Amino acid sequence: MRLCRGGQVLRHFDIDLADGGGDYQVFSDLQPFMGQRLTVEFEGSGAASLDGVRLADEPVPPESRYRERLRPQFHFSSRRGWNNDPNGLFYFGGEYHLLYQHNPYSVEWGNLHWGHAVSRDLVHWTERPVALYPDALGAMSTGSTVVDYANTSGLGSMDAPAIVAIYTAGHASWTPGFVQCLAISTDGGTTWSKYDGNPVIDHIVHRNRDPKVIWHPETGRWVMVLYMDRFDYAIFTSPNLLQWERTSDLELPRCTECPELFPLTVDGEEKWVFWGANSTYLVGSFDGRSFQPEQGPRKLQPDGNGYAAQTWSDVPPEDGRRIQMAWLRQQMPGMPFGQCMTIPHSLGLQRRGGQVVLAAEPVRELVGLRAESWETADTEVAPGRGIEAEVSGELLDVEAELELGSADCVGVVVRGVPVFYDRLLGALCCGGYTVPMPEPSGPFTWRILADRASLELYADGGAVNIAAGVILPEWERSVRLVAAGGSAVARRVTVARLRSAWPGAAS
């Protein structure tokens, strides 16, 4: 399908049109063309379905927006269409911006655009118009965004800094390679324009893609990490975001795509983390040109549905957090949207003996959704006699400190899904996912977040994160503490019911 003006193709995309009413409706935002005459062109069979094409003031009727049966209630998902990787996460003007891989016209992957949503608290999201559309260089693949406050690029001004998206154009039948490009906003991310000099990096090898850019103040240069091929990555630097020099290469074992490089401190010492799409990471040092690994590889998410995480740029120094979000790969059968994002979490480093490990915890703003809660402390959990929490709900936040005691197995059953540690297996299990883990010397510390189609578990002091895509039984809303093979002890357990983050939605 094409939207044309005076013979010029403004937008083109693949779309499955149904004969008759169809399962759901999607939309294309025409606000940039108000007052103009457009022509709709269509190639393919099923022309009768064009009867469903209409103009509307609202993209989705307010009475049905974010109220679908499987709509995640405190995880971001697009009002219509598909989402995968978070892209171009940046903070500006008091708002966290989430740009993301988006197919506006289907609940399946394809037609890659950059969707856009904003939030002031990382919990309540407002969708904005699509930021980037496919063009002659290709579909809009993964990338990142920075705020050029010093106007090194000359694309903005000191009063209106350029917000620069650095993205891969590719994944399209009309393009042979993958190239790196820029798009610019000088109005706070409201509107975007492509850089006239695109691409800024030509095709190099295979599907070289997923540029993540940071500012390195010590060298006064921008730094880009770019996926190349197999397990290979490259680092580039630039004084202005426009001209790039390849300065080094490295390998991230058994990991492809979506690299990232960022600093964190541990006990007052700065370390750098090199990260890949499946959460494999290395800890080391960085001099502005090359990364030197010292420890790893290790995985933050050894199992689960979380993928292609990215951290926000330009978070104010007084906040002090490195905030990350991932794609939560979960089908939503029968829904007019596909997939969702994980809960944002903040990252830190911990020393564990001679190792430095990455740890995550859900952003503190999430507690603002808590309603009533229930707590128990120093309570025996006997085999065959589980303890049921006196608070239940569809949306839940569970914090647990559990001691294995004489039990072979201890856990929490959240809305019918067991989360437990098995001493005989030496493993932590959540929603069908299993992570080998030695038995700790003290209590297990778990944080479990239950939404309509997912459980997220933070364990081992945050060093293990499992994002489990699982559609929870609508009728099952209880939380139970359980043990097998002996008695365990609940040192402290808090169960809180959460409210929906969507305005007007029941929870």
N, C-alpha and C positions, 0 to 999 in steps of 0.2 A: 504494500500500500504506500502511496505517495501523497504528500500534501504539497500543492504547487501554487505559485503565484506568478501569473503572466508567463507561463512556460518554464519558470525556474523552480527546480525541486528544492523545497525548504526542508522537508523531512521525508525519510524513507525507512521502512521497517517491514519485517515479516510478522504476520499475525494470522492466527487460525480463526476464521470467521465461521460461526455456527449457523446452520439453517434453522430458523425459528428463534426462540427466545434466548438460547444459550445458557450456559451455567453461571456466567458472571459477565459483567461489563467492565471495560477498561477505558482509559481516557488519554487524550493528548491535550496538553495545556496550550490554548491558543491566545493567551493574554498578550504575548509579544506582537500579535498580528491584529490587534483590535482596530476596527475600521477599515480593514483590507478585505478584498475578495479572494478567497482561496478555492482551489479545485481539488477534489478527492479523486485519485486514480487508483484502480485496483486491478491486479493481474491474478488470474487463477479461477478456480471453479467456485460455485456456490454464491453467485452474484446476488441471489435473493436475500442473502444475509446482510447486504448493504442497506436493507430497509431499517436495520437497527442503528444506523449512523444518525446521530442527532446532536444538536447543540444544547448545552445545559449551563446554568449559572454555577452549579456546584459539581465538582468532579465526582464526588460520592455523596449520596443523600445523607444529611446529618443523622437521621434516625438509624442508619445502619453502619455508620462509621465506627470502626474499632469495636464492634459489638458481636462479631461473628463467633460461633461456638468455640473454635480453636484459637481465636486471636490471643496471643500472649498479652498478659495484662501489665507486666512491668519489664518486659523485654521489648526493644524496638523492633517493629516490623512495618513494612511499607503498606500504606492503605490499600493499594492495588499493585499486583505484579510481583516479580521475583526480586530478591536481593541475595547477594553473596558478600564478597569481601568489603569490610569498611575501608574507605579511601579518604585521603585528604583530611584527616582529623586535625582541626585547629581551634584555638580559642581566640576570640576577638570581641571587643566591645561588650564584655559581660556574658557572652554566650559561647557554649561549646557547639562547634559545628561538626556534624556527621555527614560526610559524603560517602557514597557507597555504590558498589556495582549493582546495576538495576536494569531489569527488563520491564518497562512499563506496560507491555502488551501481552504478557503471558505469565503463568506461574512456573514456567520452566526457564532454564538458562538460555540466553541469546539476546540479540539487539542491545548490546551493552551500552548503557548510558551511565552517567553519574547522578544518582538521586541525592537529595539534600534534605537534612532536618536539623533543627537547632534546639538547644535546651539550656536553661540557666542553672540546672541542678543535676544533670546527667541522669535524670529519672523521668521527667515529663518532657516529651518531645513534640515539636510542631513541625510538620512537613512543609517544605518550601518547594517552589517549582524545580523541575529537573535542572541541574547545573550545566551538564555537558552532554551534547548530542553527538552521535557518530558523524564523521565527515569524510572527505575524500581520502584521508590518510588511514582511516580504519575506524573500528568500534573503539569505545572508550574503556580501555582495560585499566588495571590497577595502578595507583600512584599515590602521591602525598601532596600536602599543601603547607606552605609557610607564609608568614607575614614578613614582608621585606621592610621593616621599620626604618632602616638606614637608607632606603632607596638605592641599594647597590645596583639594581637592575635598570634604574632610570624609567621604570614602567609606572611609577606612581609619584608621590610627592611626600614631603615630611608631614603635611597636613592630612593627606589621604593616602596612606601607605598601600602599596600594591599587595594584595593577597594573591599568591602565585601557586597555582596547581601544576604539579609536574606529573605527567601521566604517560602511559604507554598507549599509542594508537596501534591497533592490530586486531586479531581475531575477526577478520572480515574477508569474505570471498574475493573482494576486489583489490586486496592489498597483499603483496607477496611477502612482506617482512614486518617486523615490529620496530617502531621508532619511538623516541622519547620527545615529548612535546610540552608546551606551556599553555596555560590559560590564565587570564588575569581578571581580578575584580578590584575595583577602586571604590566600591560603595558598600564595603563591609560584607561582601559575599552575596549580595542580592542578585546582581547580574554578572555574567561572565563573558569574556571574549577570548577567542583563540589568538595566540601570538602570531604575527604576520611572518616571522622567520622560522616557523616550525618546519621540520623537526630540529631540535637543538642537538640531538645525538642520533645519527643515522643507524640503520640496522647493522649489528656487529656479528651475531652468531645465533642460530636456532631461534628461539622465542625470547630473546633478551628483553626483560620487562620488569615491572614493579619497582620503579624508582622511589626510594625513600630518602628525603633530603632533610638535613639538619644544618644549623649554623654552628660553626666551630670558632668560638671567640678568640681562642689562643692564637690561631693562625689567621683570623679575619677572613675566612673563606667558607663557602657553602660546601657541604660534603654529601655526595650521593652514593648509596649502596644500591647495586643493580644485580638482579639475577641474570645469569648468562646461559648455562646449559648443565645438565646432570646435577652435580653437587657444587658447581662452580659459581662464584660471585666476583664482582669487581667493585672497586671504590674509585670514584671520580671526585675532583674538586673544581670549584669555580669561584671567581671573585664576584660574579654578577648574575648567576643563574642562567646566563646565555651561552657562554663558552665553557666547555668542560674538558678537563685533562684526566685521563686514566692514570692513577697513581699506584695502584696495587691490585693484587688478586688474592683470593683465599678460597678455601673449601669448607663447607659445613656438611659433615658426614650425614648421609642418609636423609637429606632434607633438600627440597626444592622450593623455589618461589618465595615471594613476599618477604625480602630481607629487611632488617632494621638494625640500627646501631645507636645506642644511647648510653649515657653515663648514669651511674648510681653510686652512692657512697655507702661504705660499711665501716663502722668504727672510725669515722672521720677520714677514711681513705677512699679516693675515687677509683672506681673500676668501670670498665666498659663492657657492655653486653652486646654480642652479635647474635641476632635472632632470625629464625626462619619460620616458614608457614606452619609446619607441624609442631611448633613450640620447642624444637631443638634449639639450644643456645650454648654459646661459649662465653666464658668470662675472661677478660684480659685487659690489655692496655691499647691506647690509640694516640698517635702523635699528630693527627690531622691529615696523614697520608696513608698510613697502613695500620691495620689491626693485628696485634700480636696475642694469640690465644695463650692462656695460662692454665685454664681448667675447663673440663667438659670434653665431649658434648654431654649434655643432660637435657631432660625434657620437663617442662612445667606441666604439660598435659600428656601423661604417658598413654592415656586412652580416652576415648570420648569423641564428641562431635564438634568441638571447638577447632577453628582453623583460621589461618590468614589474619592473625591479630595485628593490630597497629596501635601505636600510642599517639596521644594528642601532642601537637606542637604548640609552642607559645603559651603554655599554662603559666600564669604569673608566678614569679619566683617566691612571693610570699605564701603561695599555696604549697609549694614544695613537693608536689606529688608527680610521679610518672604514671599517667592514667592510660589504661589499655582496654581495648574492646576487640572481640573476635566475631567472626561469622559462626553462628550456631546452625549446623547443617541438620535440618529437620523438615521433613515433608509435612504438609498440612492438607490432608486429603479433603477434597470437596470445598476448599476455601478459595476465595478470589485473590489470595496472596500466597507466596511461597517463601519459606525460610524465615529466619529472624536473626537478631544479634544476641550475643551474650550480655550479661550484666557488665557494665564497666567496673574494672577493679584497679587498685593502685598497686604498684610493684615496689619491691625493696630487695635488698641483699641481706643474707644472714650468714654468719660463720658457723659451720658445723664441723668441729674438729679442725682438720687441715683444709677443708673445702669451703668455698663461697658459693652459696646457692641462691637462686631467685625465688622469691615468695610473693604471693598475691593475696589481697583481701578485698572484698566488695567495697565499693566507694561508700563513705560514711553517710552520704545523702540518702541512701536507701532506707535508713531507719525512719525517715520521715513518712514512710508509707505504713508504719506499724499501727495496728489498732490494738485490740486487747491481747494480753499475753498470759502465759501460765509458766510456772517455774517449779522445779523440784531440785533438792540438793541432798547429797549423801544418802541416797536411796538404794537399797538392794534390788537388783533385777534378777529374779530367780528363773530357772528354766521352766518353761510351760506356764509361767505366770507373768506375762508382760504387763507393763504399766502404760495405761492410755492417758494421753494428755487431756486436760479438761478444756483445751482450746482446739478447735478444728477449723478447717476452712479450705477453700479452693486455692488460695494463694498463701504460702507459708514461708516463714523464716525461722529456721531451727538452729540453735547454738547448743552444742553438746560437749561435755567433758566426761568421757566414759573410761572406766578402768576394767580391764579384762578379768581380773580376779582369777577365780578357778574355772571360768567358762572357756570353752573352746571357740565360742563365737559370741560377739556382742554387736548390737546394731540398733538402728532406728528404722521403723517401717513408716514411710511418709506417703500417704495417700495410696497405700497398697504396694509401693515399690520399696524393697529392702535395701538399705545402705548399711553394710556391716563389715567387720573385720573378722577373718577366719584364721585362727592360730595355726591350724593344721596345714592350710594352704599357704600361710604366710603372705596373705594378700588382702587388699581392700577392694570391696565390690560395690558398685553403684549402678543401678539401672541396666544391668547386663554387661557392664564394663568392669575389667579387673586390672588392678595395679599391684604388682609385687611390692611388699613393704615389710621390713623387719618389725617385730613387736617392739613398741617403744618402752622405755623404762618407766614412764609416767602415764598419765591419762591420754587417751586419744582426744584431740581437739578438732571438732568438725563444725563447719558452717554449711547448712543445706538450704537451698532456695528452691521452692517448688512453684512453678507456673503451670499453665494448662498443658504445655507440650514439652516440658523440660524439667530436669533436676540439675542443679549445679552444686558441686561439692568442693569445698576448700578444706584440705586436710594436711596433717603433718606440719602445722604451723604456717600453712599457706604454700608450702613447697610442692604440693600436689594439688592440681585443679582438674576436676572431671566435669565437663559439660555434656550431660547425657540427654540426647534428644529422645524423649519418650512421652507419648500421649497418655496422660494420667486419667484413670477412670473417673468419669464425671460424678458418679455416685459415691466415691470413696474419698473422704476428706479428713480422715483421722490421722493421728500420729501416735505410734506405740514404741516403747522401749522394749527390746527383747534380748534374751540370752539363751544359749544352748550349751549342754555339756557341763554345766556348773553355773555358779552365781557370779554376776558382774556387779559393778557399782556405778551408779549415775552420780558423779561428783557434783555436777551442775548441768541442768538442762533447761533451756528456755525455748518455748514455742510461741511465736507471735503470728497472728493473722495479719495479712497485708491487704491494704486497699489497692484498687486499680490505679495505675498511673494515667489512664485515659480519662478525659473529662466526661462526666455523665455516665460512665460505664458502671454497671453493678458488679460487685465482687463479694 
